[in-house]
Amino acid sequence: MDLTEKFDAKGKETGNAYHVECYKDSIERAAANGTVASLPGREIYKLADGRALTPYAEGKFVIDQTGEKIVRV
């Protein structure tokens, strides 16, 4: 997993500040001729402290552990 982006976010109702990290998985796929190609995979969002996020709209996330909604700033 490669870190592809970092950005700040804040709690929608609480106003708490958060640092978000975006990681991108790559999928390796073998071809019939023996070559291997890396294809883009899914994006995984986490807080800097390691807590998982679930995106629900563009620039909007839910902290899985607490259910707090946060927005990108």
Residue, then its C-alpha position, 0 to 999 in steps of 0.5 A: m500500500d502506498l501513501t498517495e495523499k494527506f489532507d486535513a478534515k474537521g468534525k461536521e458537528t464537533g469541529n474537531a481537527y483531524h489529519v487524513e491519509c489516503y493509501k492506494d492498493s495495487i493489484e498485480r495481475a499475471a498475464a499468460n506470457g508470464t509478465v506481471a502488471s500492476l493495476p490501480g486498486r482501491e483507495i483506503y482512508k485512515l486518520a493519522d492515528g490509524r482509525a479507519l474511515t469510510p467515505y460516503a460522499e466527495g470529501k466526506f467521511v465517517i470515522d468507523q470507530t465513533g460514527e463521527k462525520i468529518v469533512r475535508v477542509 
